[in-house]
Amino acid sequence: MRSTGITTSLIIWTAAFVGIYVLSAIPGSAKYKATIGGLIVVAAVLFTTVLSLGSPQR
């Protein structure tokens, strides 16, 4: 079942990087885009950490 956690992590990080890429294409203040991009990365790190803590280790 370890591959399920890896697959989920890859999906989370792919979505985070796609979100940052889309965010960079939207016109607007760089300050707000940097803040939102940082929040996306922090959310991905926290979600991946919670997944890794929740899965049993052999």
PDB file of N, CA, C, O and CB in Angstrom:
ATOM      1  N   MET A   1       0.807  -1.204   0.000  1.00  0.00           N
ATOM      2  CA  MET A   1       0.000   0.000   0.000  1.00  0.00           C
ATOM      3  C   MET A   1       0.850   1.268   0.000  1.00  0.00           C
ATOM      4  O   MET A   1       0.319   2.378  -0.019  1.00  0.00           O
ATOM      5  CB  MET A   1      -0.918  -0.002   1.193  1.00  0.00           C
ATOM      6  N   ARG A   2       2.140   1.100   0.021  1.00  0.00           N
ATOM      7  CA  ARG A   2       3.029   2.259   0.034  1.00  0.00           C
ATOM      8  C   ARG A   2       2.931   3.048  -1.262  1.00  0.00           C
ATOM      9  O   ARG A   2       3.079   4.270  -1.253  1.00  0.00           O
ATOM     10  CB  ARG A   2       4.467   1.822   0.267  1.00  0.00           C
ATOM     11  N   SER A   3       2.682   2.365  -2.378  1.00  0.00           N
ATOM     12  CA  SER A   3       2.613   3.061  -3.661  1.00  0.00           C
ATOM     13  C   SER A   3       1.434   4.020  -3.714  1.00  0.00           C
ATOM     14  O   SER A   3       1.481   5.012  -4.441  1.00  0.00           O
ATOM     15  CB  SER A   3       2.515   2.058  -4.800  1.00  0.00           C
ATOM     16  N   THR A   4       0.375   3.743  -2.955  1.00  0.00           N
ATOM     17  CA  THR A   4      -0.771   4.649  -2.919  1.00  0.00           C
ATOM     18  C   THR A   4      -0.374   5.988  -2.325  1.00  0.00           C
ATOM     19  O   THR A   4      -0.798   7.032  -2.820  1.00  0.00           O
ATOM     20  CB  THR A   4      -1.922   4.035  -2.116  1.00  0.00           C
ATOM     21  N   GLY A   5       0.432   5.978  -1.274  1.00  0.00           N
ATOM     22  CA  GLY A   5       0.901   7.224  -0.676  1.00  0.00           C
ATOM     23  C   GLY A   5       1.810   8.002  -1.605  1.00  0.00           C
ATOM     24  O   GLY A   5       1.746   9.230  -1.670  1.00  0.00           O
ATOM     25  N   ILE A   6       2.660   7.278  -2.328  1.00  0.00           N
ATOM     26  CA  ILE A   6       3.558   7.932  -3.282  1.00  0.00           C
ATOM     27  C   ILE A   6       2.751   8.537  -4.420  1.00  0.00           C
ATOM     28  O   ILE A   6       3.019   9.659  -4.848  1.00  0.00           O
ATOM     29  CB  ILE A   6       4.601   6.933  -3.832  1.00  0.00           C
ATOM     30  N   THR A   7       1.767   7.800  -4.908  1.00  0.00           N
ATOM     31  CA  THR A   7       0.916   8.306  -5.983  1.00  0.00           C
ATOM     32  C   THR A   7       0.162   9.548  -5.538  1.00  0.00           C
ATOM     33  O   THR A   7       0.076  10.524  -6.282  1.00  0.00           O
ATOM     34  CB  THR A   7      -0.070   7.229  -6.441  1.00  0.00           C
ATOM     35  N   THR A   8      -0.379   9.518  -4.339  1.00  0.00           N
ATOM     36  CA  THR A   8      -1.100  10.673  -3.815  1.00  0.00           C
ATOM     37  C   THR A   8      -0.174  11.865  -3.661  1.00  0.00           C
ATOM     38  O   THR A   8      -0.558  12.990  -3.980  1.00  0.00           O
ATOM     39  CB  THR A   8      -1.751  10.337  -2.477  1.00  0.00           C
ATOM     40  N   SER A   9       1.034  11.641  -3.178  1.00  0.00           N
ATOM     41  CA  SER A   9       1.997  12.733  -3.036  1.00  0.00           C
ATOM     42  C   SER A   9       2.366  13.327  -4.391  1.00  0.00           C
ATOM     43  O   SER A   9       2.481  14.545  -4.528  1.00  0.00           O
ATOM     44  CB  SER A   9       3.257  12.241  -2.321  1.00  0.00           C
ATOM     45  N   LEU A  10       2.551  12.471  -5.390  1.00  0.00           N
ATOM     46  CA  LEU A  10       2.857  12.969  -6.737  1.00  0.00           C
ATOM     47  C   LEU A  10       1.709  13.801  -7.294  1.00  0.00           C
ATOM     48  O   LEU A  10       1.941  14.820  -7.945  1.00  0.00           O
ATOM     49  CB  LEU A  10       3.161  11.802  -7.682  1.00  0.00           C
ATOM     50  N   ILE A  11       0.485  13.380  -7.047  1.00  0.00           N
ATOM     51  CA  ILE A  11      -0.676  14.142  -7.504  1.00  0.00           C
ATOM     52  C   ILE A  11      -0.734  15.494  -6.806  1.00  0.00           C
ATOM     53  O   ILE A  11      -1.002  16.513  -7.443  1.00  0.00           O
ATOM     54  CB  ILE A  11      -1.974  13.355  -7.252  1.00  0.00           C
ATOM     55  N   ILE A  12      -0.483  15.508  -5.495  1.00  0.00           N
ATOM     56  CA  ILE A  12      -0.510  16.763  -4.737  1.00  0.00           C
ATOM     57  C   ILE A  12       0.543  17.726  -5.262  1.00  0.00           C
ATOM     58  O   ILE A  12       0.249  18.897  -5.502  1.00  0.00           O
ATOM     59  CB  ILE A  12      -0.286  16.499  -3.238  1.00  0.00           C
ATOM     60  N   TRP A  13       1.780  17.239  -5.445  1.00  0.00           N
ATOM     61  CA  TRP A  13       2.863  18.122  -5.883  1.00  0.00           C
ATOM     62  C   TRP A  13       2.687  18.551  -7.334  1.00  0.00           C
ATOM     63  O   TRP A  13       3.042  19.674  -7.690  1.00  0.00           O
ATOM     64  CB  TRP A  13       4.210  17.430  -5.709  1.00  0.00           C
ATOM     65  N   THR A  14       2.145  17.676  -8.175  1.00  0.00           N
ATOM     66  CA  THR A  14       1.865  18.075  -9.558  1.00  0.00           C
ATOM     67  C   THR A  14       0.816  19.177  -9.585  1.00  0.00           C
ATOM     68  O   THR A  14       0.958  20.156 -10.317  1.00  0.00           O
ATOM     69  CB  THR A  14       1.392  16.864 -10.395  1.00  0.00           C
ATOM     70  N   ALA A  15      -0.233  19.019  -8.789  1.00  0.00           N
ATOM     71  CA  ALA A  15      -1.269  20.053  -8.720  1.00  0.00           C
ATOM     72  C   ALA A  15      -0.702  21.361  -8.181  1.00  0.00           C
ATOM     73  O   ALA A  15      -1.078  22.437  -8.646  1.00  0.00           O
ATOM     74  CB  ALA A  15      -2.437  19.585  -7.841  1.00  0.00           C
ATOM     75  N   ALA A  16       0.196  21.279  -7.206  1.00  0.00           N
ATOM     76  CA  ALA A  16       0.797  22.493  -6.648  1.00  0.00           C
ATOM     77  C   ALA A  16       1.632  23.220  -7.695  1.00  0.00           C
ATOM     78  O   ALA A  16       1.535  24.441  -7.825  1.00  0.00           O
ATOM     79  CB  ALA A  16       1.665  22.150  -5.428  1.00  0.00           C
ATOM     80  N   PHE A  17       2.448  22.485  -8.442  1.00  0.00           N
ATOM     81  CA  PHE A  17       3.286  23.130  -9.456  1.00  0.00           C
ATOM     82  C   PHE A  17       2.460  23.670 -10.620  1.00  0.00           C
ATOM     83  O   PHE A  17       2.773  24.729 -11.164  1.00  0.00           O
ATOM     84  CB  PHE A  17       4.327  22.146  -9.978  1.00  0.00           C
ATOM     85  N   VAL A  18       1.408  22.950 -11.002  1.00  0.00           N
ATOM     86  CA  VAL A  18       0.515  23.461 -12.049  1.00  0.00           C
ATOM     87  C   VAL A  18      -0.184  24.723 -11.555  1.00  0.00           C
ATOM     88  O   VAL A  18      -0.345  25.682 -12.310  1.00  0.00           O
ATOM     89  CB  VAL A  18      -0.530  22.385 -12.462  1.00  0.00           C
ATOM     90  N   GLY A  19      -0.599  24.725 -10.295  1.00  0.00           N
ATOM     91  CA  GLY A  19      -1.231  25.918  -9.723  1.00  0.00           C
ATOM     92  C   GLY A  19      -0.303  27.113  -9.718  1.00  0.00           C
ATOM     93  O   GLY A  19      -0.727  28.231 -10.009  1.00  0.00           O
ATOM     94  N   ILE A  20       0.954  26.892  -9.391  1.00  0.00           N
ATOM     95  CA  ILE A  20       1.931  27.989  -9.396  1.00  0.00           C
ATOM     96  C   ILE A  20       2.178  28.468 -10.823  1.00  0.00           C
ATOM     97  O   ILE A  20       2.320  29.668 -11.057  1.00  0.00           O
ATOM     98  CB  ILE A  20       3.262  27.541  -8.743  1.00  0.00           C
ATOM     99  N   TYR A  21       2.231  27.538 -11.777  1.00  0.00           N
ATOM    100  CA  TYR A  21       2.436  27.918 -13.181  1.00  0.00           C
ATOM    101  C   TYR A  21       1.256  28.752 -13.691  1.00  0.00           C
ATOM    102  O   TYR A  21       1.453  29.772 -14.352  1.00  0.00           O
ATOM    103  CB  TYR A  21       2.620  26.657 -14.063  1.00  0.00           C
ATOM    104  N   VAL A  22       0.040  28.318 -13.385  1.00  0.00           N
ATOM    105  CA  VAL A  22      -1.151  29.064 -13.795  1.00  0.00           C
ATOM    106  C   VAL A  22      -1.175  30.420 -13.110  1.00  0.00           C
ATOM    107  O   VAL A  22      -1.541  31.422 -13.723  1.00  0.00           O
ATOM    108  CB  VAL A  22      -2.436  28.273 -13.468  1.00  0.00           C
ATOM    109  N   LEU A  23      -0.790  30.454 -11.854  1.00  0.00           N
ATOM    110  CA  LEU A  23      -0.756  31.712 -11.108  1.00  0.00           C
ATOM    111  C   LEU A  23       0.222  32.696 -11.734  1.00  0.00           C
ATOM    112  O   LEU A  23      -0.025  33.902 -11.733  1.00  0.00           O
ATOM    113  CB  LEU A  23      -0.378  31.456  -9.648  1.00  0.00           C
ATOM    114  N   SER A  24       1.325  32.194 -12.265  1.00  0.00           N
ATOM    115  CA  SER A  24       2.309  33.088 -12.881  1.00  0.00           C
ATOM    116  C   SER A  24       1.794  33.690 -14.185  1.00  0.00           C
ATOM    117  O   SER A  24       2.268  34.745 -14.606  1.00  0.00           O
ATOM    118  CB  SER A  24       3.609  32.338 -13.138  1.00  0.00           C
ATOM    119  N   ALA A  25       0.831  33.033 -14.829  1.00  0.00           N
ATOM    120  CA  ALA A  25       0.289  33.537 -16.092  1.00  0.00           C
ATOM    121  C   ALA A  25      -0.797  34.591 -15.887  1.00  0.00           C
ATOM    122  O   ALA A  25      -1.143  35.315 -16.821  1.00  0.00           O
ATOM    123  CB  ALA A  25      -0.266  32.391 -16.907  1.00  0.00           C
ATOM    124  N   ILE A  26      -1.332  34.680 -14.678  1.00  0.00           N
ATOM    125  CA  ILE A  26      -2.397  35.640 -14.391  1.00  0.00           C
ATOM    126  C   ILE A  26      -1.776  37.006 -14.132  1.00  0.00           C
ATOM    127  O   ILE A  26      -0.850  37.119 -13.329  1.00  0.00           O
ATOM    128  CB  ILE A  26      -3.254  35.182 -13.174  1.00  0.00           C
ATOM    129  N   PRO A  27      -2.273  38.048 -14.803  1.00  0.00           N
ATOM    130  CA  PRO A  27      -1.728  39.381 -14.543  1.00  0.00           C
ATOM    131  C   PRO A  27      -2.117  39.868 -13.152  1.00  0.00           C
ATOM    132  O   PRO A  27      -3.213  39.584 -12.668  1.00  0.00           O
ATOM    133  CB  PRO A  27      -2.215  40.376 -15.605  1.00  0.00           C
ATOM    134  N   GLY A  28      -1.226  40.590 -12.527  1.00  0.00           N
ATOM    135  CA  GLY A  28      -1.503  41.114 -11.201  1.00  0.00           C
ATOM    136  C   GLY A  28      -0.219  41.410 -10.462  1.00  0.00           C
ATOM    137  O   GLY A  28       0.879  41.282 -11.004  1.00  0.00           O
ATOM    138  N   SER A  29      -0.377  41.806  -9.215  1.00  0.00           N
ATOM    139  CA  SER A  29       0.758  42.174  -8.383  1.00  0.00           C
ATOM    140  C   SER A  29       1.620  40.950  -8.061  1.00  0.00           C
ATOM    141  O   SER A  29       1.109  39.889  -7.703  1.00  0.00           O
ATOM    142  CB  SER A  29       0.275  42.839  -7.092  1.00  0.00           C
ATOM    143  N   ALA A  30       2.921  41.121  -8.195  1.00  0.00           N
ATOM    144  CA  ALA A  30       3.849  40.025  -7.891  1.00  0.00           C
ATOM    145  C   ALA A  30       3.818  39.676  -6.408  1.00  0.00           C
ATOM    146  O   ALA A  30       4.047  38.526  -6.032  1.00  0.00           O
ATOM    147  CB  ALA A  30       5.279  40.398  -8.313  1.00  0.00           C
ATOM    148  N   LYS A  31       3.538  40.661  -5.573  1.00  0.00           N
ATOM    149  CA  LYS A  31       3.495  40.429  -4.126  1.00  0.00           C
ATOM    150  C   LYS A  31       2.384  39.433  -3.779  1.00  0.00           C
ATOM    151  O   LYS A  31       2.602  38.497  -3.011  1.00  0.00           O
ATOM    152  CB  LYS A  31       3.279  41.763  -3.367  1.00  0.00           C
ATOM    153  N   TYR A  32       1.206  39.638  -4.342  1.00  0.00           N
ATOM    154  CA  TYR A  32       0.093  38.744  -4.039  1.00  0.00           C
ATOM    155  C   TYR A  32       0.301  37.364  -4.657  1.00  0.00           C
ATOM    156  O   TYR A  32      -0.048  36.350  -4.052  1.00  0.00           O
ATOM    157  CB  TYR A  32      -1.216  39.345  -4.537  1.00  0.00           C
ATOM    158  N   LYS A  33       0.869  37.327  -5.857  1.00  0.00           N
ATOM    159  CA  LYS A  33       1.128  36.033  -6.494  1.00  0.00           C
ATOM    160  C   LYS A  33       2.170  35.245  -5.709  1.00  0.00           C
ATOM    161  O   LYS A  33       2.064  34.024  -5.598  1.00  0.00           O
ATOM    162  CB  LYS A  33       1.596  36.230  -7.947  1.00  0.00           C
ATOM    163  N   ALA A  34       3.166  35.922  -5.168  1.00  0.00           N
ATOM    164  CA  ALA A  34       4.180  35.240  -4.356  1.00  0.00           C
ATOM    165  C   ALA A  34       3.565  34.703  -3.068  1.00  0.00           C
ATOM    166  O   ALA A  34       3.900  33.605  -2.622  1.00  0.00           O
ATOM    167  CB  ALA A  34       5.348  36.195  -4.030  1.00  0.00           C
ATOM    168  N   THR A  35       2.666  35.480  -2.474  1.00  0.00           N
ATOM    169  CA  THR A  35       1.997  35.036  -1.247  1.00  0.00           C
ATOM    170  C   THR A  35       1.139  33.807  -1.510  1.00  0.00           C
ATOM    171  O   THR A  35       1.191  32.836  -0.755  1.00  0.00           O
ATOM    172  CB  THR A  35       1.134  36.164  -0.665  1.00  0.00           C
ATOM    173  N   ILE A  36       0.354  33.847  -2.571  1.00  0.00           N
ATOM    174  CA  ILE A  36      -0.507  32.710  -2.896  1.00  0.00           C
ATOM    175  C   ILE A  36       0.334  31.488  -3.276  1.00  0.00           C
ATOM    176  O   ILE A  36       0.010  30.369  -2.880  1.00  0.00           O
ATOM    177  CB  ILE A  36      -1.471  33.074  -4.046  1.00  0.00           C
ATOM    178  N   GLY A  37       1.407  31.695  -4.035  1.00  0.00           N
ATOM    179  CA  GLY A  37       2.296  30.588  -4.387  1.00  0.00           C
ATOM    180  C   GLY A  37       2.933  29.959  -3.160  1.00  0.00           C
ATOM    181  O   GLY A  37       3.059  28.738  -3.074  1.00  0.00           O
ATOM    182  N   GLY A  38       3.333  30.793  -2.214  1.00  0.00           N
ATOM    183  CA  GLY A  38       3.892  30.283  -0.962  1.00  0.00           C
ATOM    184  C   GLY A  38       2.881  29.478  -0.176  1.00  0.00           C
ATOM    185  O   GLY A  38       3.217  28.445   0.404  1.00  0.00           O
ATOM    186  N   LEU A  39       1.643  29.945  -0.154  1.00  0.00           N
ATOM    187  CA  LEU A  39       0.590  29.205   0.548  1.00  0.00           C
ATOM    188  C   LEU A  39       0.308  27.860  -0.121  1.00  0.00           C
ATOM    189  O   LEU A  39       0.024  26.874   0.558  1.00  0.00           O
ATOM    190  CB  LEU A  39      -0.695  30.038   0.605  1.00  0.00           C
ATOM    191  N   ILE A  40       0.388  27.822  -1.447  1.00  0.00           N
ATOM    192  CA  ILE A  40       0.195  26.557  -2.166  1.00  0.00           C
ATOM    193  C   ILE A  40       1.283  25.560  -1.775  1.00  0.00           C
ATOM    194  O   ILE A  40       0.995  24.388  -1.534  1.00  0.00           O
ATOM    195  CB  ILE A  40       0.204  26.789  -3.700  1.00  0.00           C
ATOM    196  N   VAL A  41       2.527  26.020  -1.713  1.00  0.00           N
ATOM    197  CA  VAL A  41       3.641  25.132  -1.361  1.00  0.00           C
ATOM    198  C   VAL A  41       3.526  24.666   0.088  1.00  0.00           C
ATOM    199  O   VAL A  41       3.750  23.492   0.381  1.00  0.00           O
ATOM    200  CB  VAL A  41       4.991  25.845  -1.583  1.00  0.00           C
ATOM    201  N   VAL A  42       3.180  25.576   0.994  1.00  0.00           N
ATOM    202  CA  VAL A  42       3.021  25.201   2.407  1.00  0.00           C
ATOM    203  C   VAL A  42       1.902  24.178   2.558  1.00  0.00           C
ATOM    204  O   VAL A  42       2.040  23.213   3.310  1.00  0.00           O
ATOM    205  CB  VAL A  42       2.727  26.448   3.279  1.00  0.00           C
ATOM    206  N   ALA A  43       0.803  24.380   1.853  1.00  0.00           N
ATOM    207  CA  ALA A  43      -0.301  23.420   1.923  1.00  0.00           C
ATOM    208  C   ALA A  43       0.125  22.052   1.398  1.00  0.00           C
ATOM    209  O   ALA A  43      -0.249  21.026   1.965  1.00  0.00           O
ATOM    210  CB  ALA A  43      -1.509  23.935   1.129  1.00  0.00           C
ATOM    211  N   ALA A  44       0.907  22.030   0.315  1.00  0.00           N
ATOM    212  CA  ALA A  44       1.377  20.750  -0.230  1.00  0.00           C
ATOM    213  C   ALA A  44       2.312  20.049   0.749  1.00  0.00           C
ATOM    214  O   ALA A  44       2.235  18.832   0.921  1.00  0.00           O
ATOM    215  CB  ALA A  44       2.091  20.967  -1.576  1.00  0.00           C
ATOM    216  N   VAL A  45       3.194  20.811   1.389  1.00  0.00           N
ATOM    217  CA  VAL A  45       4.113  20.222   2.379  1.00  0.00           C
ATOM    218  C   VAL A  45       3.332  19.660   3.556  1.00  0.00           C
ATOM    219  O   VAL A  45       3.587  18.536   3.988  1.00  0.00           O
ATOM    220  CB  VAL A  45       5.137  21.272   2.873  1.00  0.00           C
ATOM    221  N   LEU A  46       2.387  20.428   4.079  1.00  0.00           N
ATOM    222  CA  LEU A  46       1.602  19.960   5.224  1.00  0.00           C
ATOM    223  C   LEU A  46       0.774  18.729   4.861  1.00  0.00           C
ATOM    224  O   LEU A  46       0.706  17.778   5.640  1.00  0.00           O
ATOM    225  CB  LEU A  46       0.684  21.077   5.734  1.00  0.00           C
ATOM    226  N   PHE A  47       0.152  18.739   3.698  1.00  0.00           N
ATOM    227  CA  PHE A  47      -0.674  17.611   3.296  1.00  0.00           C
ATOM    228  C   PHE A  47       0.169  16.358   3.105  1.00  0.00           C
ATOM    229  O   PHE A  47      -0.239  15.270   3.511  1.00  0.00           O
ATOM    230  CB  PHE A  47      -1.431  17.938   2.011  1.00  0.00           C
ATOM    231  N   THR A  48       1.341  16.501   2.492  1.00  0.00           N
ATOM    232  CA  THR A  48       2.234  15.358   2.301  1.00  0.00           C
ATOM    233  C   THR A  48       2.738  14.831   3.641  1.00  0.00           C
ATOM    234  O   THR A  48       2.857  13.620   3.830  1.00  0.00           O
ATOM    235  CB  THR A  48       3.420  15.748   1.405  1.00  0.00           C
ATOM    236  N   THR A  49       3.034  15.737   4.571  1.00  0.00           N
ATOM    237  CA  THR A  49       3.487  15.323   5.904  1.00  0.00           C
ATOM    238  C   THR A  49       2.401  14.558   6.640  1.00  0.00           C
ATOM    239  O   THR A  49       2.676  13.531   7.261  1.00  0.00           O
ATOM    240  CB  THR A  49       3.914  16.538   6.728  1.00  0.00           C
ATOM    241  N   VAL A  50       1.177  15.046   6.575  1.00  0.00           N
ATOM    242  CA  VAL A  50       0.063  14.357   7.232  1.00  0.00           C
ATOM    243  C   VAL A  50      -0.138  12.972   6.622  1.00  0.00           C
ATOM    244  O   VAL A  50      -0.397  12.007   7.341  1.00  0.00           O
ATOM    245  CB  VAL A  50      -1.236  15.187   7.117  1.00  0.00           C
ATOM    246  N   LEU A  51      -0.019  12.874   5.304  1.00  0.00           N
ATOM    247  CA  LEU A  51      -0.154  11.564   4.663  1.00  0.00           C
ATOM    248  C   LEU A  51       0.948  10.605   5.101  1.00  0.00           C
ATOM    249  O   LEU A  51       0.691   9.426   5.344  1.00  0.00           O
ATOM    250  CB  LEU A  51      -0.134  11.715   3.146  1.00  0.00           C
ATOM    251  N   SER A  52       2.171  11.111   5.201  1.00  0.00           N
ATOM    252  CA  SER A  52       3.275  10.227   5.577  1.00  0.00           C
ATOM    253  C   SER A  52       3.190   9.818   7.043  1.00  0.00           C
ATOM    254  O   SER A  52       3.605   8.716   7.402  1.00  0.00           O
ATOM    255  CB  SER A  52       4.614  10.909   5.304  1.00  0.00           C
ATOM    256  N   LEU A  53       2.660  10.688   7.890  1.00  0.00           N
ATOM    257  CA  LEU A  53       2.498  10.328   9.298  1.00  0.00           C
ATOM    258  C   LEU A  53       1.350   9.349   9.495  1.00  0.00           C
ATOM    259  O   LEU A  53       1.376   8.527  10.411  1.00  0.00           O
ATOM    260  CB  LEU A  53       2.266  11.576  10.141  1.00  0.00           C
ATOM    261  N   GLY A  54       0.343   9.439   8.634  1.00  0.00           N
ATOM    262  CA  GLY A  54      -0.815   8.570   8.757  1.00  0.00           C
ATOM    263  C   GLY A  54      -0.589   7.174   8.217  1.00  0.00           C
ATOM    264  O   GLY A  54      -1.304   6.247   8.598  1.00  0.00           O
ATOM    265  N   SER A  55       0.389   6.998   7.336  1.00  0.00           N
ATOM    266  CA  SER A  55       0.616   5.672   6.763  1.00  0.00           C
ATOM    267  C   SER A  55       1.570   4.878   7.650  1.00  0.00           C
ATOM    268  O   SER A  55       2.580   5.412   8.111  1.00  0.00           O
ATOM    269  CB  SER A  55       1.179   5.784   5.326  1.00  0.00           C
ATOM    270  N   PRO A  56       1.259   3.618   7.888  1.00  0.00           N
ATOM    271  CA  PRO A  56       2.137   2.798   8.735  1.00  0.00           C
ATOM    272  C   PRO A  56       3.461   2.491   8.039  1.00  0.00           C
ATOM    273  O   PRO A  56       3.502   2.263   6.830  1.00  0.00           O
ATOM    274  CB  PRO A  56       1.436   1.489   9.117  1.00  0.00           C
ATOM    275  N   GLN A  57       4.521   2.488   8.807  1.00  0.00           N
ATOM    276  CA  GLN A  57       5.857   2.182   8.288  1.00  0.00           C
ATOM    277  C   GLN A  57       6.229   0.758   8.691  1.00  0.00           C
ATOM    278  O   GLN A  57       5.933   0.330   9.806  1.00  0.00           O
ATOM    279  CB  GLN A  57       6.917   3.205   8.816  1.00  0.00           C
ATOM    280  N   ARG A  58       6.874   0.029   7.792  1.00  0.00           N
ATOM    281  CA  ARG A  58       7.311  -1.332   8.124  1.00  0.00           C
ATOM    282  C   ARG A  58       8.708  -1.312   8.650  1.00  0.00           C
ATOM    283  O   ARG A  58       9.257  -2.361   8.986  1.00  0.00           O
ATOM    284  CB  ARG A  58       7.224  -2.253   6.916  1.00  0.00           C
TER     285      ARG A  58
END
